[in-house]
Amino acid sequence: MVGTMPIFGAWQFSDLIVSGPDPFGSNALANADAVGATSFTIDASAAVQMIDLTDDDANLEDADGSQELSLPTTFDGIAWGAGAAGDVEIEYSYVIRPAGSADPADNITIFVLEFEGDVHGIASSQRLFAGQTYDIVAIDSNDPIIPYTDLAVCFARGTRIATKQGPVAVEDLRPGIKVQTADNGYRELIWTGRWRMTERDENAPIRIAKGALGNDRAFEVSAQHRLLVRSRAGVLGGRELLIPAKGLLDLPGIARAPRPRIEWLHLLFEAHEIVFADGAAVESLLPGPMALRGVGPQEAARLRALMAENPLLTQPARPILPPGQARRHAKQAGGMRQFLLR
């Protein structure tokens, strides 16, 4: 990817309450003394901050002078300029878990952000929550790299979405079109977006073969796009859940589909909805820091405005089960087939 303008969410050090050896005291290296001895709590009144960058490749990394703020930004109490006056890099990374958890399936990676030579905050591989305490359980790397696109949530071109007028290719949908939802009849789209990018390896598109989820033809979604399932067994028996596509890779007919480039498309309603893609029940866009990383800067600005106007946009339509927890539950209940897919 050349000339990217990624956007991601970050937490300021001024919003973190640290207990134990300081994990963020260095501008270069992680602190081994913090592992197993340090926790931090995100202030309950804090809000995630959006970082808008320009870059000449697909990764956020260390020692890359091309990663610059695209807009003047105040972060961690300091006003940073755009362009060459706003260099942003990552120096090191830790593995954390919600306080009290001993389950590796709950692991989250945090990346320590450096602004103009000094560390001032963290980004993360999964969403972090204000008011939550996290334990540092390992050093991940002193030279980490983050693919900007690893958390995009969207549909591939050609996927047919059920509407009041019948199935319509996702690229032909526009705001105002009424789309069939699982919970609220036909709902009007309020925003659509598209973003071209490179998706390889663990971030490659997920292909859902015909019939794998009750769908009447094959379609593709991003690795983080969540699909509606119903658990047959165990403590989750009978519950409807949303699981990222990459968490269902053990099921027959669901596999990665790498390619050099792909165009992703996003659908947004007044609330998070379950819609039907080629007959399979899947989510619409759930706005938040992760999703904003997968759209362009103008689209992200529009989404932030919509989120400010309507808090329902960020409330999930069903409980969300992360991939690690889905695999653990499936193992305990006799395999991934215990998920009855709609």
C-alpha positions as CSV (number, residue, x, y, z in Angstrom):
1,M,0.0,0.0,0.0
2,V,1.4,3.4,-1.0
3,G,0.4,6.7,0.4
4,T,-1.9,5.5,3.1
5,M,-3.9,7.7,5.5
6,P,-4.6,5.4,8.4
7,I,-6.7,6.3,11.5
8,F,-6.6,4.4,14.8
9,G,-7.6,4.8,18.4
10,A,-5.1,5.4,21.2
11,W,-5.1,6.0,25.0
12,Q,-3.0,8.8,26.5
13,F,-0.6,8.1,29.4
14,S,-2.4,10.9,31.3
15,D,-5.5,8.6,31.3
16,L,-3.7,5.6,32.7
17,I,-3.4,4.8,36.4
18,V,-0.3,2.6,36.8
19,S,0.4,0.3,39.8
20,G,3.8,-1.4,40.0
21,P,7.1,-0.9,38.2
22,D,6.6,1.7,35.4
23,P,6.1,-0.1,32.1
24,F,6.4,3.2,30.1
25,G,9.4,4.8,31.6
26,S,11.7,4.2,28.6
27,N,11.6,5.8,25.2
28,A,13.3,2.7,23.7
29,L,12.8,-0.6,25.6
30,A,10.1,-2.5,27.5
31,N,10.6,-2.9,31.2
32,A,11.0,-6.6,32.2
33,D,10.3,-5.7,35.8
34,A,6.8,-4.8,34.9
35,V,5.9,-8.3,33.7
36,G,3.7,-10.0,36.3
37,A,4.1,-7.1,38.6
38,T,2.3,-4.1,37.0
39,S,-1.3,-3.3,36.2
40,F,-2.9,-0.2,34.8
41,T,-6.4,1.1,34.9
42,I,-7.9,3.4,32.2
43,D,-9.6,6.3,33.9
44,A,-13.4,5.7,33.9
45,S,-14.0,9.2,32.5
46,A,-11.4,8.9,29.7
47,A,-12.2,8.7,26.0
48,V,-10.1,7.1,23.3
49,Q,-8.3,9.6,21.1
50,M,-8.2,9.2,17.3
51,I,-4.8,9.5,15.6
52,D,-4.8,10.4,11.9
53,L,-1.5,9.7,10.1
54,T,0.0,9.8,6.6
55,D,2.4,7.0,5.8
56,D,4.1,5.5,2.7
57,D,3.5,1.9,3.6
58,A,0.9,-0.4,5.3
59,N,2.6,-0.6,8.7
60,L,3.1,1.5,11.9
61,E,6.6,0.8,13.2
62,D,9.7,2.1,14.8
63,A,12.4,4.2,13.0
64,D,10.1,5.2,10.2
65,G,10.1,8.9,9.5
66,S,7.3,8.7,7.0
67,Q,4.6,8.3,9.8
68,E,3.3,11.8,10.4
69,L,0.2,13.3,11.8
70,S,-2.1,14.4,9.0
71,L,-3.8,17.0,11.3
72,P,-2.6,19.1,14.3
73,T,-3.4,17.0,17.3
74,T,-3.5,17.4,21.0
75,F,-2.5,14.2,22.8
76,D,-1.3,13.6,26.3
77,G,-1.6,17.3,27.1
78,I,0.7,18.4,24.3
79,A,-0.3,20.1,21.0
80,W,1.5,18.4,18.1
81,G,1.8,19.8,14.6
82,A,1.1,18.0,11.4
83,G,3.6,16.7,8.9
84,A,7.2,16.7,9.9
85,A,6.3,18.3,13.2
86,G,4.2,15.3,14.2
87,D,6.3,12.2,13.8
88,V,4.7,9.1,15.4
89,E,6.3,5.7,15.9
90,I,6.0,2.6,18.1
91,E,8.9,1.7,20.4
92,Y,7.9,-1.5,22.2
93,S,4.9,-3.7,23.0
94,Y,3.4,-5.7,25.9
95,V,0.9,-8.5,26.2
96,I,-1.9,-7.6,28.7
97,R,-5.0,-9.3,30.0
98,P,-8.1,-8.0,31.9
99,A,-7.2,-8.1,35.6
100,G,-7.8,-11.5,37.1
101,S,-7.8,-13.5,33.9
102,A,-5.3,-16.3,33.5
103,D,-6.6,-17.3,30.0
104,P,-4.3,-16.7,27.0
105,A,-7.4,-16.4,24.9
106,D,-7.9,-13.0,26.6
107,N,-4.5,-11.7,25.5
108,I,-4.3,-8.2,24.0
109,T,-1.2,-6.6,22.6
110,I,-0.5,-2.9,23.4
111,F,1.9,-0.8,21.4
112,V,3.7,2.1,23.1
113,L,3.4,5.2,20.9
114,E,6.3,7.7,20.6
115,F,5.6,11.3,19.5
116,E,8.6,13.3,18.3
117,G,11.0,11.1,20.3
118,D,9.1,10.6,23.6
119,V,6.5,8.0,24.5
120,H,3.0,9.4,25.3
121,G,0.4,6.6,24.9
122,I,-0.7,3.2,23.7
123,A,-2.6,1.6,20.8
124,S,-3.9,-1.9,21.0
125,S,-4.7,-5.0,19.0
126,Q,-8.2,-5.2,20.5
127,R,-10.5,-2.6,22.0
128,L,-9.7,-1.4,25.5
129,F,-12.3,0.0,27.9
130,A,-12.4,3.0,30.2
131,G,-12.7,1.9,33.8
132,Q,-11.1,-1.5,33.1
133,T,-7.9,-2.7,34.8
134,Y,-5.3,-4.7,32.8
135,D,-2.3,-6.8,33.9
136,I,1.0,-6.8,32.0
137,V,1.8,-10.5,31.5
138,A,4.6,-10.5,28.9
139,I,6.9,-8.3,26.7
140,D,5.7,-8.8,23.1
141,S,8.6,-7.0,21.3
142,N,11.1,-4.2,21.4
143,D,10.7,-3.7,17.7
144,P,7.0,-4.2,16.9
145,I,5.1,-3.6,13.6
146,I,1.4,-3.1,13.4
147,P,-0.4,-3.6,10.0
148,Y,-2.9,-0.7,9.8
149,T,-5.6,-2.8,8.2
150,D,-5.7,-5.7,10.6
151,L,-8.9,-4.6,12.2
152,A,-11.0,-3.4,9.2
153,V,-14.6,-4.7,9.3
154,C,-16.3,-4.7,5.9
155,F,-17.7,-6.6,2.9
156,A,-16.0,-7.5,-0.4
157,R,-17.3,-6.2,-3.7
158,G,-19.9,-8.5,-5.2
159,T,-21.5,-9.6,-1.9
160,R,-25.3,-9.4,-2.3
161,I,-27.2,-7.7,0.6
162,A,-30.9,-8.4,1.1
163,T,-33.0,-5.1,0.6
164,K,-36.6,-4.2,0.2
165,Q,-36.1,-4.4,-3.6
166,G,-34.4,-7.8,-3.3
167,P,-30.7,-8.8,-3.3
168,V,-28.4,-5.8,-4.3
169,A,-24.6,-5.9,-4.7
170,V,-23.0,-4.2,-1.8
171,E,-21.1,-1.7,-4.0
172,D,-24.5,-0.5,-5.4
173,L,-26.0,0.4,-2.1
174,R,-26.4,4.0,-1.2
175,P,-27.7,6.0,1.9
176,G,-31.5,5.9,1.9
177,I,-31.9,2.3,0.6
178,K,-33.9,0.1,2.9
179,V,-32.0,-3.0,3.9
180,Q,-33.5,-6.1,5.5
181,T,-32.5,-6.6,9.2
182,A,-33.0,-9.5,11.6
183,D,-34.4,-7.4,14.3
184,N,-36.0,-4.2,12.9
185,G,-37.5,-5.0,9.6
186,Y,-36.3,-2.8,6.7
187,R,-33.9,0.0,7.9
188,E,-32.4,2.8,5.9
189,L,-28.7,3.0,5.3
190,I,-27.3,6.3,6.6
191,W,-23.8,5.9,5.3
192,T,-21.7,3.7,3.0
193,G,-18.0,3.7,2.6
194,R,-15.3,2.0,0.6
195,W,-11.5,1.5,1.0
196,R,-9.0,-0.2,-1.2
197,M,-6.1,-2.0,0.5
198,T,-3.7,-4.9,0.6
199,E,-4.8,-7.8,2.8
200,R,-2.4,-10.7,3.2
201,D,-1.6,-13.5,5.7
202,E,-3.6,-13.3,8.9
203,N,-5.4,-10.2,7.5
204,A,-6.5,-11.8,4.2
205,P,-10.2,-11.9,3.3
206,I,-12.2,-14.8,4.6
207,R,-14.2,-16.7,2.0
208,I,-17.5,-18.2,3.1
209,A,-18.3,-21.1,0.7
210,K,-21.8,-21.6,-0.5
211,G,-23.9,-23.3,2.3
212,A,-21.2,-22.9,5.0
213,L,-23.4,-20.5,7.0
214,G,-26.7,-21.2,5.2
215,N,-25.7,-18.8,2.5
216,D,-26.9,-19.4,-1.0
217,R,-23.7,-18.3,-2.7
218,A,-20.1,-17.8,-1.7
219,F,-19.0,-14.3,-0.4
220,E,-16.1,-12.7,1.3
221,V,-15.7,-10.5,4.4
222,S,-12.7,-9.1,6.3
223,A,-11.1,-11.2,9.0
224,Q,-12.6,-9.1,11.8
225,H,-16.1,-9.0,10.3
226,R,-18.5,-10.7,12.7
227,L,-21.1,-13.3,11.8
228,L,-24.2,-14.3,13.7
229,V,-24.2,-17.8,15.2
230,R,-26.2,-19.7,17.8
231,S,-24.4,-21.9,20.4
232,R,-25.9,-25.4,20.7
233,A,-24.1,-26.5,23.9
234,G,-22.3,-25.6,27.0
235,V,-22.8,-22.5,29.1
236,L,-23.6,-20.5,25.9
237,G,-26.2,-23.0,24.8
238,G,-29.0,-21.3,22.8
239,R,-27.5,-17.8,22.8
240,E,-27.0,-15.8,19.7
241,L,-23.5,-14.5,19.4
242,L,-21.4,-12.5,17.0
243,I,-18.0,-14.1,16.2
244,P,-15.3,-12.6,13.9
245,A,-14.9,-14.6,10.6
246,K,-11.3,-15.5,11.5
247,G,-12.7,-17.3,14.6
248,L,-14.7,-19.6,12.4
249,L,-11.8,-20.8,10.2
250,D,-12.0,-24.4,11.7
251,L,-15.4,-24.8,10.1
252,P,-15.7,-26.5,6.7
253,G,-16.1,-24.1,3.8
254,I,-14.5,-21.1,5.6
255,A,-10.9,-20.2,4.6
256,R,-8.6,-17.3,4.0
257,A,-8.5,-16.0,0.4
258,P,-5.3,-13.9,0.0
259,R,-4.9,-11.5,-2.9
260,P,-2.7,-8.5,-3.7
261,R,-5.5,-5.9,-3.5
262,I,-9.2,-5.7,-2.4
263,E,-11.9,-3.1,-2.2
264,W,-13.8,-3.3,1.1
265,L,-17.3,-1.7,1.6
266,H,-19.0,-0.6,4.8
267,L,-22.7,-0.3,5.7
268,L,-23.9,1.9,8.6
269,F,-27.4,2.3,10.1
270,E,-28.9,4.3,12.9
271,A,-28.0,1.3,15.2
272,H,-25.8,-1.8,14.8
273,E,-27.9,-4.3,12.8
274,I,-27.8,-7.9,11.7
275,V,-28.2,-8.0,7.9
276,F,-28.2,-10.8,5.3
277,A,-25.2,-11.2,3.0
278,D,-26.0,-13.8,0.3
279,G,-28.4,-15.4,2.9
280,A,-26.0,-15.4,5.8
281,A,-26.7,-13.3,8.9
282,V,-23.8,-10.9,9.5
283,E,-23.2,-7.5,11.2
284,S,-23.4,-4.0,9.8
285,L,-20.5,-1.6,10.7
286,L,-20.1,-1.1,14.4
287,P,-18.3,2.2,14.6
288,G,-15.3,2.5,17.0
289,P,-11.5,2.9,17.0
290,M,-11.0,-0.5,15.3
291,A,-13.5,0.1,12.5
292,L,-12.1,3.7,11.9
293,R,-8.7,2.2,11.1
294,G,-10.3,0.6,8.0
295,V,-11.6,3.7,6.3
296,G,-10.2,6.9,4.8
297,P,-9.8,10.1,6.7
298,Q,-12.8,11.9,5.3
299,E,-15.0,8.8,6.0
300,A,-13.6,8.6,9.5
301,A,-14.4,12.2,10.2
302,R,-18.0,11.7,9.0
303,L,-18.3,8.6,11.3
304,R,-17.0,10.4,14.3
305,A,-19.6,13.1,13.8
306,L,-22.4,10.4,13.5
307,M,-21.1,8.7,16.7
308,A,-21.2,11.9,18.6
309,E,-24.8,12.5,17.5
310,N,-26.1,8.9,18.2
311,P,-24.7,6.8,21.1
312,L,-26.7,3.8,19.8
313,L,-24.3,3.4,16.9
314,T,-21.6,1.9,19.2
315,Q,-23.9,-0.6,21.0
316,P,-23.6,-4.2,19.5
317,A,-26.7,-5.9,18.3
318,R,-25.6,-9.2,20.0
319,P,-22.9,-10.2,22.5
320,I,-19.5,-10.4,20.9
321,L,-17.4,-13.5,21.4
322,P,-13.7,-13.0,20.5
323,P,-12.0,-15.7,18.4
324,G,-10.0,-17.2,21.2
325,Q,-13.0,-17.6,23.5
326,A,-15.0,-19.0,20.6
327,R,-12.3,-21.7,20.0
328,R,-12.1,-22.5,23.7
329,H,-15.8,-22.8,24.0
330,A,-16.1,-25.0,20.9
331,K,-13.3,-27.3,22.2
332,Q,-15.2,-27.7,25.5
333,A,-18.5,-28.3,23.7
334,G,-17.2,-30.8,21.1
335,G,-15.9,-28.7,18.2
336,M,-16.8,-25.7,16.1
337,R,-19.8,-27.5,14.6
338,Q,-21.6,-26.9,17.9
339,F,-22.3,-23.4,16.6
340,L,-25.6,-23.6,14.7
341,L,-25.1,-21.0,12.0
342,R,-28.1,-19.2,10.6
